[in-house]
Amino acid sequence: TTTTTTTAANTTMDVTLSEFTQELVETLRVSVKRASFCAFDLEFTGLSVPGQRISYLDTIEERYMKMRAAVTDFVPVQFGLSTFRLESDGSYLVHTYNFYTLPQENYNITVNI
């Protein structure tokens, strides 16, 4: 079931595989084409590597290398895309799409303590 939230003309849509239709692809294409800018985000099953601690004193390059090493060990479970269009009144029209990349019915979590 698609979950869509609308607030003051801004929308958020949660998309599963069964809802990924050609109509949605066309909606995405138009939204990206009309956007002033876009942002994306990935959510992973984890983000840490044993022995590697993120520090506020890390340089951008050091932080990038630590995060890069971390994400190679985990699976992306969600991809987010937001499009932002600047309106004539100075506000932004925002459309956000959350794509679930790992089917819940096939995903089992095992915790080793």
C-alpha positions in Angstrom: 0.0 0.0 0.0 1.4 3.4 -1.0 1.5 5.9 1.9 1.3 9.5 0.7 1.5 12.5 3.1 0.7 15.9 1.8 1.4 19.1 3.8 0.8 22.6 2.2 1.3 21.2 -1.3 4.4 19.2 -0.4 4.2 15.5 -0.7 5.9 12.4 0.7 5.3 9.0 -1.0 6.5 5.7 0.4 7.0 3.3 -2.6 7.3 -0.5 -2.6 8.2 -2.7 -5.6 4.5 -3.4 -6.4 3.8 0.4 -6.6 6.8 1.1 -8.9 4.8 1.6 -12.1 5.5 3.3 -15.4 3.1 6.1 -14.2 5.3 6.7 -11.2 8.5 6.7 -13.4 6.9 9.4 -15.5 5.9 11.4 -12.4 9.5 11.1 -11.1 10.9 12.2 -14.5 8.7 15.3 -14.6 9.4 16.2 -10.9 13.2 15.9 -11.5 13.0 17.9 -14.7 11.1 20.8 -13.1 13.2 20.8 -9.9 15.5 23.7 -9.0 17.6 21.1 -7.2 17.3 17.5 -5.9 18.6 15.6 -2.9 19.0 11.9 -2.2 19.6 9.8 0.8 20.4 6.1 1.5 19.5 4.3 4.7 21.6 1.2 5.5 21.2 -1.8 7.8 24.2 -0.3 9.8 26.9 2.3 9.6 29.8 1.3 11.8 33.1 -0.5 11.4 34.7 -2.1 14.4 37.8 -0.1 15.4 36.8 3.0 13.4 35.3 5.9 15.4 33.9 9.0 13.8 35.4 12.1 15.5 34.4 15.7 15.2 38.1 16.4 14.6 38.1 14.3 11.5 38.8 16.1 8.2 36.2 15.8 5.5 38.4 13.3 3.7 38.9 11.2 6.9 35.2 11.1 7.6 34.4 10.2 4.0 36.8 7.3 4.1 35.4 6.0 7.4 31.8 6.2 6.1 32.8 4.7 2.8 34.3 1.7 4.6 31.2 1.4 6.7 28.6 1.3 4.0 30.4 -1.4 2.0 29.6 -3.9 4.8 25.9 -3.1 4.9 22.8 -3.3 2.7 20.8 -0.3 1.6 17.2 -0.7 2.8 15.8 2.6 1.6 16.5 5.2 -1.1 15.1 8.6 -0.7 14.7 11.3 -3.4 13.4 14.8 -2.8 12.9 17.4 -5.5 12.7 21.1 -4.7 11.2 23.7 -7.0 11.5 27.4 -6.2 8.1 29.0 -6.4 7.5 32.6 -7.4 6.7 33.6 -3.8 10.1 32.3 -2.6 8.8 29.1 -1.1 9.8 25.6 -2.2 7.5 22.9 -3.5 8.9 19.6 -2.3 8.2 16.1 -3.4 9.8 13.3 -1.5 9.8 9.6 -2.6 11.0 6.8 -0.3 11.8 3.6 -2.1 12.1 0.5 0.0 14.9 -1.6 -1.5 14.8 -4.6 0.7 11.5 -6.5 0.8 10.4 -6.9 4.4 8.9 -10.3 3.9 12.3 -11.7 2.8 14.3 -9.9 5.4 15.3 -11.6 8.7 17.5 -10.0 11.2 19.8 -12.2 13.3 21.4 -10.7 16.3 24.5 -12.3 17.8 25.2 -11.4 21.4 
